[in-house]
Amino acid sequence: MHTSPPPDVAETLPQDEAERGRARELSREADQPPAEVPGFRVQKKIGEGRFGSVWLAREHNTGKQVAIKFYAQRRGVDWSLLGREVEKLAVLYTSRNIVGLLHVGWDHDPPYYVMEYLASGSLADRLVGGPLPVAEAVRIATRLSQALVHAHGSGILHCDLKPANVLLDQDGEPRLCDFGQSRLADERSGALGTLFYMAPEQADLKGIPDARWDVYGLGALLYHMVTGTPPYRSPEAEEKLHAAGSLEDQLTAYRKIVTQSPRPTLHRRAPGIDAPLIDIIDKCLAPSASRRLPNAQAVLDRLADRERQRSRRPLMLLGLVLPLLLALFITPLATNAMHDAVSTARFNLAQRALESDVLTVNLLSSSLQRELVDRREQLLQIAEDEAFRTVVAQYARKPREDRGELMDLLNAKYDRIQQRREELVRSPDASWFLMDATGYQRWHRDGEVSQDPQQPMSKTVDQNFAFRDYFHGRNEAIFETNAPTDLAPIRAPHVSRTYLSTSSGRFRVAISVPIWDLAEEHVIGVLARSIYVSDLLMDYERSVVSQGNDSVGRVLALIDSRDWKLIAHSDWQQRADTAPLVPDEFEKLRLSPEMIDRLQGLIDLPEGTPATSDQDRMSNYTDPMREIDPDQFGGLWLAAFSPVGETGWVAVVQERRAAAFAAVDELRTRMVWFGITAIAIVVLLVAGCWWLIIRIVNNRPLFWWPMGSASGMPSLTSTLSGTTRGNDRV
């Protein structure tokens, strides 16, 4: 046996003042063994008690270390009580959780008995370093509960449970010791325990021993192990106890502390604590004995039930985790499969849509090129006519009033061509005009203004426009104020750079051809016609609709690759009468640098070289019109591109990605909702099954299925296990 001095505030209360005085007297005695014990060599003192001392000794024959307790103080000692302690140890010797009795020298002077020596010390020594892990505390409490069950079963109540009375063997197993305050179950005499470890009703000199005293002490031990301090112990409580005078005053003060103070809660915040263990501690420490667990067996059952529940947790957790892991494993696979299917479907749809858009944009480009060529050829037919060249050479530089024959000839040709265009339901030209070799405009017809052919527009006639691109053909934007002096007329048909009409707010382009003298040596003038670029798109759209080929929501546009600005768009004609764009807004309609880099390769292709899929189509095109109308033209588009001859233009046919992928997105949404529904059903089924299993395992009744056989039906747990009451068949 090994003992250690108890804490200052955890002294076992003496039975009277005389005994307290005797205890103080004992502490002053010399540290010498009271006597020699035959067969043993006493070595050193290892503990001190009220009635004697405990010494470490070694058996001569075996060399085994033992603990010898001498009852050296005879004065005031009830020898019958001490004898009964030995008798109780003898009765409890068979329990491995109680310190074993090896030998008794009751006729010796002084009397003694020999016990096992446990070198690991006491639980009090262990708790000096702080609280124990919850698992360790529960293990020790379980072993002590088993020891108390054995003691209570033998009719013995310990009545003084505290850390100093719990010794630890070499394996860390606890052993209950010091039955000096123990009582038989049928005894009526009181037994005082240790402050902060004894039940409030035990703190009464007239208290009748009860198994619930040990239940409280066990709860206090468990509380101390998980928190590092016994319940209700505080500086205020200690001060009240020290202030009490007599023993009865101390006991009264202690009862008030336990019964009137708030219930201890420190254990609820202990690391690793759980609700069942908190409930066990609370029920052990109930101030009212009627609300306390009835005996050590009840505590042991609660601890065992808690352990069973905890042992089931891994399986139950596994039962929950496996479906979740399965769901987590399947969900990414299903998600990836769905994503791959959707991505593949989108890619295929995009490819088919872009293939269609490429065909459309090639048709658009060919149509625009053909339209420009047709208009150029009409001008060339006029410019190459010898009679016309003769009239131009004769009258172009004469004053306006002398140019009647030239004007009549040009007006007749203009009217005939425009009438033909009306018959073909084609857009009229914006204007026709003639310039001499120096750039002065000598004749002009405006397609937007109704006028007398004999009275051409006078605002521009006889003004010099040599700085215009349709005259010099340099593909440069030259301003009149800084025009070079060496500007010469074009010597071949030319499609000019686009320019913004100040009267209509729309982009124009001019097709011009040179007029040679009869000797084909000098250019004597330039004949040109201007066109609204957006009218070219309108003519194409009308031809598509007339042929029954709807453009499925496609938008047509033209981009000038010389400055990468938008020069025509399907939306502009619709805005013409409601909200036409102003010049400042056109400056915003420029492609992004990324798109310019992408399309530059298409522009730089040698003539006759087919474009690749990386050059003539784009699945993430952004319409420059988003700067003006983000609601209608924001987002991403599928777009196809095609250069328009040698004009420097790029034709664009685009359609919304969202519209192209609508069917796939709808399918994806349905698949997502189907997956969510399936997961929800699986989760509900798993949760329902485990709710049922938990209630069955914990023997909790189901409102729709009676438990037990009170109703004449077998219990649910018996049914599930294949057995019924009154029937041995499995």
C-alpha positions in Angstrom: 0.0 0.0 0.0 1.1 3.6 -0.7 -0.4 6.7 0.7 0.2 10.4 0.4 -0.8 13.3 2.6 -4.3 14.6 1.6 -4.8 18.1 0.3 -5.1 20.9 2.9 -8.8 21.4 2.2 -9.6 17.7 1.8 -8.9 16.4 5.3 -11.0 13.6 6.6 -13.1 15.1 9.4 -12.4 13.5 12.9 -15.1 12.2 15.0 -14.4 14.4 18.0 -12.0 17.1 19.3 -9.9 14.5 21.2 -9.1 12.6 18.1 -8.1 15.8 16.3 -5.7 16.6 19.1 -4.3 13.0 19.0 -3.7 13.4 15.2 -1.6 16.4 15.7 0.3 14.6 18.4 1.0 11.7 16.1 2.6 14.0 13.5 5.2 15.1 16.0 6.4 11.6 16.9 9.8 10.4 15.8 10.0 8.8 12.4 10.9 5.3 13.7 9.0 2.1 13.1 6.7 1.2 16.0 7.9 -2.4 16.1 9.5 -5.2 14.2 7.3 -7.6 12.2 8.4 -11.2 12.0 9.3 -12.1 8.4 9.5 -8.5 7.2 12.1 -5.7 7.3 10.5 -2.3 7.8 12.2 0.3 5.7 10.5 3.7 5.8 7.3 5.5 6.6 5.1 6.2 3.6 1.9 7.5 5.2 0.2 8.8 8.3 -3.3 8.3 9.6 -5.4 9.1 12.6 -4.8 5.8 14.4 -1.3 5.0 13.2 1.1 5.0 10.4 1.9 3.1 7.2 5.4 1.7 6.5 7.1 0.3 3.5 8.6 -3.1 4.2 10.2 -6.0 2.4 9.4 -9.7 3.0 12.5 -11.7 3.9 11.6 -14.9 2.0 10.5 -13.4 -1.3 11.9 -9.9 -1.3 8.5 -8.6 -2.2 7.6 -5.1 -1.1 4.5 -4.7 1.1 2.8 -1.9 3.1 2.3 -2.5 6.8 -0.2 -0.4 8.8 0.5 -0.1 12.5 -2.2 0.9 14.9 0.3 2.5 17.3 -2.0 5.0 19.0 -4.1 3.1 21.5 -5.4 6.1 23.4 -9.1 6.9 22.4 -9.1 4.1 19.8 -12.2 2.0 19.4 -10.4 -1.3 18.7 -13.6 -3.0 17.6 -13.9 -0.5 14.8 -10.3 -1.0 13.7 -10.7 -4.8 13.9 -13.8 -4.5 11.7 -11.7 -2.6 9.1 -9.4 -5.5 8.8 -12.4 -7.9 8.6 -13.8 -5.8 5.8 -10.5 -5.9 3.9 -10.4 -9.6 4.3 -14.0 -9.9 3.0 -13.1 -7.8 -0.1 -9.8 -9.4 -0.8 -11.2 -11.2 -3.9 -11.7 -7.9 -5.7 -8.8 -6.8 -7.8 -9.9 -3.2 -7.5 -9.4 -3.1 -3.8 -6.1 -3.2 -2.0 -5.4 -6.8 -1.0 -4.8 -7.9 2.6 -1.8 -10.2 3.0 -1.3 -10.8 6.7 -2.7 -9.7 10.1 -0.8 -9.3 13.4 -3.7 -8.4 15.6 -2.1 -9.8 18.8 1.1 -7.9 18.2 2.0 -4.8 20.1 1.2 -2.5 18.4 -1.4 -4.4 16.1 -0.8 -4.3 12.4 -1.8 -5.7 9.1 0.1 -6.2 5.9 -1.2 -5.1 2.5 -0.1 -4.9 -1.1 2.3 -2.1 -1.9 1.5 -0.1 -4.9 4.5 1.9 -6.0 2.7 4.2 -8.5 1.2 6.3 -5.7 -2.3 7.6 -5.3 -4.7 9.3 -7.5 -4.2 12.4 -5.5 -0.5 12.4 -6.6 -1.6 12.0 -10.2 -4.1 14.9 -10.0 -1.3 17.3 -8.8 -0.4 17.7 -12.4 -3.9 18.7 -13.4 -7.0 17.0 -14.8 -6.9 13.7 -16.5 -8.1 13.0 -20.1 -11.8 12.1 -20.1 -11.1 8.5 -21.3 -8.6 8.0 -18.4 -11.0 9.5 -15.9 -13.9 7.2 -17.1 -11.6 4.2 -17.0 -10.7 4.8 -13.3 -14.3 5.7 -12.4 -15.4 2.4 -14.0 -12.9 0.4 -12.0 -13.9 2.1 -8.8 -17.6 1.5 -9.5 -16.8 -2.2 -9.9 -14.9 -2.1 -6.6 -17.9 -0.4 -4.9 -20.3 -2.8 -6.4 -18.3 -5.7 -4.9 -18.1 -3.9 -1.6 -21.8 -3.0 -1.5 -22.6 -6.6 -2.5 -20.7 -7.7 0.5 -22.7 -5.3 2.7 -19.8 -2.8 3.1 -20.1 1.0 2.4 -16.7 2.8 2.0 -18.0 6.3 3.1 -14.7 8.1 2.4 -14.0 8.2 -1.3 -11.3 10.7 -2.2 -8.2 10.8 -4.5 -5.9 9.9 -1.6 -7.8 6.7 -1.0 -7.3 5.5 -4.6 -4.0 3.9 -5.3 -2.6 3.0 -8.7 -0.8 -0.2 -9.5 2.1 -0.6 -12.0 -0.4 -0.9 -14.9 -2.2 2.2 -13.8 -5.2 0.2 -12.5 -6.9 1.9 -9.5 -7.2 0.1 -6.2 -9.6 1.4 -3.5 -8.1 1.5 0.0 -8.6 2.9 3.5 -11.8 1.4 4.8 -11.3 3.1 8.2 -14.6 5.1 7.8 -16.5 2.3 6.1 -19.8 1.0 7.5 -21.8 -2.1 7.1 -25.0 -1.6 5.2 -27.2 -2.3 8.2 -25.2 -0.1 10.6 -26.9 3.1 12.0 -23.9 5.0 13.2 -22.7 7.9 11.1 -19.4 8.2 9.3 -17.8 11.4 8.3 -16.0 11.6 5.0 -13.8 14.3 3.4 -14.9 17.8 2.7 -16.0 18.4 -1.0 -16.2 14.6 -1.6 -18.9 13.6 0.8 -22.7 13.9 0.2 -24.4 16.7 2.1 -26.6 14.3 4.1 -23.4 12.5 5.2 -22.2 15.7 6.9 -24.3 14.9 9.9 -23.1 13.2 13.1 -26.5 11.4 13.2 -26.5 10.5 9.5 -27.5 6.9 8.7 -25.0 5.2 6.2 -26.4 4.9 2.7 -25.1 3.5 -0.6 -25.8 6.9 -2.2 -23.0 8.4 0.0 -20.5 6.4 -2.1 -22.4 7.4 -5.3 -21.8 11.1 -4.4 -18.2 10.4 -3.6 -17.7 8.6 -6.9 -19.3 11.6 -8.7 -17.0 14.0 -6.9 -14.0 11.9 -7.8 -15.0 11.8 -11.5 -15.7 15.6 -11.4 -12.2 16.2 -9.9 -10.5 14.0 -12.5 -12.0 15.8 -15.5 -11.7 19.3 -14.1 -8.7 19.3 -11.8 -10.7 20.4 -8.7 -13.5 18.8 -6.5 -17.0 20.2 -6.9 -18.1 23.3 -4.9 -14.5 24.0 -3.9 -13.7 27.7 -4.1 -11.9 30.4 -2.0 -15.3 31.6 -0.7 -16.3 28.0 0.3 -13.0 27.4 2.1 -13.3 30.7 3.9 -16.8 29.8 5.2 -15.5 26.4 6.4 -12.5 27.9 8.2 -14.7 30.5 9.8 -16.9 27.8 11.3 -16.1 27.1 14.9 -17.1 23.6 16.1 -17.3 20.4 14.1 -21.1 20.7 13.9 -20.7 24.3 12.6 -18.4 23.1 9.9 -20.7 20.3 8.9 -23.7 22.8 8.8 -21.6 25.2 6.7 -20.7 22.4 4.3 -24.3 21.2 3.9 -25.3 24.8 3.0 -22.5 25.1 0.5 -23.6 22.0 -1.4 -27.4 22.5 -1.2 -27.6 26.2 -1.7 -24.8 27.0 -4.1 -25.3 26.9 -7.9 -24.7 23.4 -9.4 -21.1 23.0 -10.5 -20.7 23.4 -14.3 -16.9 23.3 -14.8 -17.1 19.7 -16.0 -19.4 20.8 -18.9 -16.4 22.6 -20.4 -13.9 19.9 -20.0 -12.1 18.9 -23.2 -13.5 15.7 -24.7 -16.6 15.6 -22.4 -19.8 14.3 -23.8 -23.5 14.6 -22.9 -23.9 11.1 -21.3 -20.9 11.6 -19.1 -22.1 15.1 -18.0 -25.5 13.5 -17.2 -23.8 10.8 -15.1 -21.8 13.3 -13.1 -24.8 15.5 -12.6 -26.9 12.6 -11.3 -24.1 11.5 -8.9 -23.7 15.0 -7.5 -27.4 15.7 -7.0 -27.7 17.4 -3.6 -30.9 15.6 -2.9 -30.3 11.8 -2.3 -33.7 11.0 -3.8 -32.6 12.5 -7.1 -29.2 10.8 -7.0 -28.4 7.5 -8.7 -29.4 4.8 -6.1 -26.1 2.8 -5.9 -22.8 2.0 -7.5 -24.4 -0.6 -9.8 -26.5 2.2 -11.3 -23.4 4.3 -12.0 -21.6 1.3 -13.5 -24.6 0.5 -15.7 -24.7 4.2 -16.9 -21.0 4.1 -17.6 -21.3 0.7 -19.4 -24.3 2.1 -21.4 -22.2 5.2 -22.4 -19.4 2.9 -23.5 -21.7 0.8 -25.5 -23.1 3.9 -27.2 -19.6 5.1 -27.9 -18.5 1.7 -29.2 -21.4 1.8 -31.6 -20.5 5.3 -32.8 -17.8 4.1 -35.3 -20.2 1.6 -36.8 -23.0 4.1 -36.9 -20.7 6.8 -38.2 -19.5 4.3 -40.8 -23.1 3.6 -41.7 -23.6 7.3 -42.2 -20.2 8.1 -43.7 -20.3 5.2 -46.2 -23.4 6.5 -48.0 -22.0 10.0 -47.8 -18.7 8.9 -49.2 -20.5 6.9 -51.9 -22.5 10.0 -52.7 -19.4 12.2 -52.6 -17.6 9.6 -54.8 -20.5 9.3 -57.3 -21.4 13.0 -57.3 -18.1 14.1 -58.9 -18.3 11.3 -61.4 -21.9 12.2 -62.2 -21.0 15.8 -62.3 -18.0 15.3 -64.5 -20.0 13.0 -66.8 -22.8 15.6 -67.0 -20.2 18.3 -67.5 -18.5 16.3 -70.3 -21.8 15.5 -71.9 -22.9 19.1 -71.7 -19.5 20.3 -72.9 -19.5 17.9 -75.8 -23.1 18.8 -76.7 -22.2 22.5 -76.5 -19.1 22.0 -78.6 -21.0 20.0 -81.2 -23.8 22.6 -81.3 -21.3 25.4 -81.5 -19.5 23.7 -84.3 -22.7 23.1 -86.3 -23.9 26.6 -85.6 -20.5 28.1 -86.6 -20.4 26.0 -89.7 -23.8 27.4 -90.7 -22.6 30.9 -89.7 -19.4 30.5 -91.8 -21.6 29.5 -94.8 -23.8 32.5 -94.2 -20.9 35.0 -93.8 -19.3 33.7 -97.0 -22.6 34.2 -98.8 -22.8 37.7 -97.3 -19.2 38.5 -98.3 -19.8 37.2 -101.8 -23.1 39.2 -102.0 -21.4 42.4 -100.9 -18.5 41.9 -103.2 -20.9 41.2 -106.1 -22.9 44.3 -105.3 -19.8 46.4 -105.2 -18.6 44.9 -108.4 -21.9 45.4 -110.1 -22.0 49.1 -109.1 -18.4 49.5 -110.2 -19.1 47.9 -113.6 -22.0 50.3 -114.1 -19.7 53.2 -113.5 -17.0 51.7 -115.8 -19.5 51.3 -118.6 -20.4 55.0 -118.4 -16.7 56.1 -117.9 -15.5 54.1 -120.9 -18.1 55.3 -123.3 -16.4 57.5 -125.9 -19.3 59.9 -126.2 -19.4 60.4 -122.5 -15.6 61.0 -122.3 -15.9 63.5 -125.1 -18.6 65.4 -123.3 -16.6 65.4 -120.1 -13.4 66.6 -121.8 -15.4 69.4 -123.5 -17.6 70.6 -120.6 -16.1 69.5 -117.3 -14.1 72.7 -116.8 -16.6 75.1 -118.1 -18.8 77.3 -115.8 -21.9 75.7 -114.3 -24.2 77.5 -116.7 -22.3 76.1 -119.7 -22.3 72.5 -118.4 -25.9 71.7 -119.4 -25.2 69.0 -121.9 -22.9 67.2 -119.4 -25.5 67.4 -116.7 -28.3 66.2 -118.9 -26.3 63.2 -120.0 -25.3 62.3 -116.4 -28.9 62.8 -115.1 -30.3 60.5 -117.7 -27.8 57.8 -116.9 -28.4 58.2 -113.2 -32.2 58.0 -113.6 -32.1 54.9 -115.7 -29.9 53.0 -113.3 -31.8 54.1 -110.2 -35.1 53.1 -111.9 -33.6 49.7 -112.6 -32.6 49.3 -108.9 -36.1 50.2 -107.8 -37.4 47.4 -110.0 -35.1 44.9 -108.4 -36.1 46.2 -104.9 -32.5 47.3 -104.2 -31.5 50.2 -102.0 -30.8 53.4 -104.0 -27.4 55.0 -104.0 -26.8 57.8 -101.5 -25.4 60.1 -104.2 -23.6 60.3 -107.6 -21.0 62.9 -108.4 -18.4 63.9 -111.1 -15.0 65.5 -110.4 -12.6 66.9 -112.9 -8.9 66.0 -112.9 -8.1 68.6 -110.3 -10.7 67.4 -107.7 -13.4 70.0 -108.3 -16.9 68.5 -108.2 -18.8 69.4 -111.4 -22.0 67.4 -111.0 -23.9 65.9 -108.1 -27.1 64.0 -107.5 -28.3 63.2 -104.0 -30.4 60.1 -103.7 -32.0 61.2 -100.4 -33.3 64.6 -101.7 -36.1 65.0 -104.3 -34.9 67.6 -106.7 -35.1 68.9 -110.2 -32.5 67.0 -112.3 -31.8 70.4 -113.9 -30.9 71.9 -110.6 -28.2 69.8 -108.9 -27.3 70.5 -105.3 -25.3 73.6 -105.2 -23.7 73.2 -101.8 -20.9 70.9 -103.0 -20.8 71.6 -106.7 -17.6 73.4 -107.8 -16.0 72.7 -104.5 -12.7 70.9 -104.4 -12.6 67.4 -102.9 -9.2 66.3 -104.0 -8.4 65.4 -100.4 -11.1 62.7 -100.4 -10.0 59.1 -100.6 -12.4 58.4 -103.5 -10.4 60.9 -105.6 -6.8 60.1 -104.8 -7.3 56.4 -103.7 -4.5 56.4 -101.1 -6.7 54.7 -98.4 -5.7 57.5 -96.1 -7.9 59.9 -94.1 -6.6 63.3 -95.3 -8.0 66.6 -94.0 -8.6 69.5 -96.3 -6.6 71.9 -94.2 -3.4 69.9 -94.6 -3.9 68.1 -97.9 -0.7 67.5 -99.9 -0.2 69.4 -103.1 0.6 66.4 -105.2 -2.8 64.7 -104.9 -3.7 63.1 -108.3 -6.9 61.4 -109.4 -7.2 57.6 -109.3 -6.0 55.6 -112.3 -8.1 52.4 -111.5 -11.5 51.7 -109.9 -11.4 52.2 -106.2 -13.6 51.6 -103.1 -12.9 54.4 -100.7 -12.5 54.3 -96.9 -15.8 54.7 -95.1 -16.8 58.1 -93.8 -19.6 59.3 -91.6 -22.3 61.2 -93.3 -23.0 64.4 -91.3 -26.6 64.6 -92.7 -27.8 61.1 -91.9 -25.3 60.0 -89.2 -24.6 56.8 -91.2 -21.4 55.4 -92.7 -20.9 55.9 -96.4 -18.5 54.4 -98.9 -17.8 55.7 -102.4 -17.1 53.6 -105.5 -15.1 55.7 -108.0 -13.6 55.1 -111.5 -11.3 57.2 -113.5 -12.4 58.8 -116.8 -9.6 58.8 -119.4 -9.2 61.0 -122.4 -9.8 59.4 -125.8 -6.1 58.8 -126.2 -6.0 56.9 -122.9 -3.1 59.0 -121.7 -4.6 61.3 -119.1 -7.3 61.1 -116.5 -9.7 63.9 -117.1 -12.1 63.2 -114.3 -13.5 60.8 -111.7 -17.0 59.4 -111.7 -18.2 58.1 -108.3 -21.3 56.9 -106.5 -21.7 56.7 -102.7 -23.6 54.0 -100.8 -24.8 53.7 -97.2 -22.9 50.6 -96.0 -25.9 49.5 -93.8 -28.0 49.4 -97.0 -25.8 46.7 -98.3 -26.7 44.6 -95.3 -30.4 45.4 -95.7 -30.3 44.2 -99.3 -28.8 40.9 -98.3 -31.3 40.4 -95.5 -34.2 41.1 -97.8 -32.8 38.6 -100.3 -32.4 35.9 -97.6 -36.0 36.5 -96.3 -37.4 36.5 -99.8 -35.8 33.1 -100.5 -37.4 31.7 -97.3 -34.0 31.4 -95.5 -34.6 33.0 -92.1 -31.5 34.0 -90.3 -32.5 32.4 -87.0 -31.9 35.5 -85.0 -28.5 36.2 -86.6 -27.1 39.7 -86.6 -25.1 41.0 -89.5 -22.3 43.5 -89.3 -19.3 45.0 -91.2 -16.0 45.9 -89.7 -13.3 48.1 -91.4 -10.0 46.3 -90.8 -8.1 49.5 -91.4 -9.1 50.9 -88.0 -11.2 47.9 -86.7 -14.3 50.0 -86.3 -17.9 48.9 -86.8 -19.2 50.4 -90.0 -22.5 48.6 -90.4 -24.8 46.7 -88.1 -28.3 45.1 -88.4 -29.5 47.2 -85.5 -28.7 50.6 -87.0 -31.5 50.5 -89.5 -34.0 49.9 -86.7 -32.6 52.8 -84.8 -32.7 55.2 -87.8 -36.2 56.4 -86.9 -36.2 56.0 -83.1 -32.7 56.5 -81.6 -30.0 56.9 -84.2 -26.4 56.9 -83.1 -24.6 60.1 -82.8 -21.0 60.6 -84.1 -19.4 60.4 -80.7 -21.0 56.9 -80.1 -19.4 55.5 -83.3 -16.0 56.1 -81.7 -16.8 53.5 -79.1 -17.6 50.8 -81.6 -14.2 49.2 -81.9 -13.0 45.6 -81.5 -11.0 44.6 -78.5 -7.2 44.1 -78.9 -7.7 40.3 -78.4 -10.2 40.1 -81.2 -8.0 42.2 -83.5 -5.1 39.9 -82.9 -7.4 36.9 -83.7 -8.7 38.5 -87.0 -5.5 39.9 -88.2 -4.4 36.5 -89.4 -7.6 36.3 -91.5 -6.9 39.6 -93.1 -3.3 38.7 -93.8 -4.1 35.5 -95.7 -2.9 35.4 -99.3 -5.7 35.6 -101.8 -7.2 32.2 -102.6 -5.9 30.6 -99.3 -8.8 29.1 -97.4 -9.2 30.2 -93.8 -8.8 27.8 -90.9 -11.4 27.3 -88.1 -9.1 29.3 -85.8 -9.3 32.3 -88.1 -12.8 32.6 -89.6 -15.0 31.7 -86.5 -15.1 32.6 -82.8 -17.3 31.1 -80.0 -16.7 33.9 -77.5 -17.2 37.0 -79.7 -18.3 40.3 -78.0 -20.3 42.7 -80.1 -19.0 46.3 -80.0 -22.6 47.4 -79.8 -22.5 46.3 -76.2 -21.0 49.7 -75.4 -24.2 51.4 -76.6 -26.8 48.8 -75.7 -25.4 46.2 -73.2 -28.9 44.8 -72.5 -29.5 43.8 -76.1 -25.9 43.1 -77.3 -24.0 42.2 -74.1 -22.8 38.7 -73.4 -21.0 36.3 -75.7 -21.8 35.4 -79.3 -21.0 32.8 -81.8 -19.5 34.7 -84.8 -18.1 33.9 -88.2 -16.0 36.3 -90.3 -15.1 36.7 -94.0 -13.1 39.4 -95.8 -15.0 41.4 -98.4 -12.7 41.3 -101.5 -10.1 44.1 -101.5 -12.3 46.6 -99.6 -10.6 46.0 -96.2 -14.0 45.1 -94.8 -14.7 42.0 -92.7 -18.2 40.7 -92.8 -19.6 39.3 -89.5 -22.5 36.9 -88.9 -23.2 36.4 -85.2 -25.8 34.6 -83.0 -26.2 34.4 -79.3 -24.5 31.6 -77.5 -27.3 31.4 -75.0 -29.8 30.9 -77.9 -27.6 28.3 -79.6 -27.1 26.4 -76.3 -30.7 26.8 -75.1 -31.6 23.1 -75.6 -28.4 21.9 -73.9 -28.8 24.3 -71.0 -32.4 23.2 -70.5 -31.2 19.5 -70.5 -28.4 20.4 -68.1 -30.9 22.1 -65.7 -33.1 19.1 -65.8 -30.2 16.8 -65.1 -29.1 19.0 -62.2 -32.5 19.0 -60.6 -32.8 15.2 -61.1 -29.4 14.8 -59.4 -30.4 17.1 -56.5 -33.7 15.2 -56.1 -31.9 11.8 -56.2 -29.4 13.0 -53.6 -32.2 14.4 -51.4 -34.1 11.1 -51.6 -30.9 9.1 -50.7 -30.2 11.4 -47.8 -33.7 11.1 -46.5 -33.7 7.4 -46.8 -30.4 7.0 -45.0 -31.4 9.5 -42.3 -34.7 7.7 -41.8 -33.1 4.3 -41.6 -30.5 5.5 -39.1 -33.2 7.2 -37.0 -35.0 3.9 -36.9 -31.8 2.0 -36.1 -30.8 4.4 -33.3 -34.2 4.2 -31.7 -34.1 0.4 -31.9 -30.5 0.2 -30.5 -31.4 2.5 -27.6 -34.7 0.6 -26.9 -36.8 3.8 -27.5 -40.4 3.1 -28.3 -41.8 4.0 -31.7 -45.2 5.6 -31.6 -46.4 3.4 -34.4 -44.9 0.2 -33.1 -45.3 -0.8 -29.5 -42.3 -2.0 -27.6 -42.5 -5.0 -25.3 -45.4 -7.4 -25.1 -47.9 -5.3 -23.1 -50.1 -5.2 -26.1 -49.6 -8.9 -26.9 -47.0 -8.2 -29.5 -43.3 -9.0 -29.3 -40.8 -6.2 -28.8 -39.3 -4.6 -31.9 -35.8 -5.5 -30.8 -36.8 -9.1 -30.2 -38.5 -9.3 -33.5 -35.4 -7.9 -35.3 -33.1 -10.4 -33.5 -35.4 -13.3 -34.4 -36.6 -14.2 -30.9 -39.9 -13.8 -29.1 -40.7 -14.0 -25.4 -41.9 -17.4 -24.3 -40.4 -19.0 -27.4 -36.9 -20.5 -27.4 -36.9 -20.8 -31.1 -34.3 -18.5 -32.8 
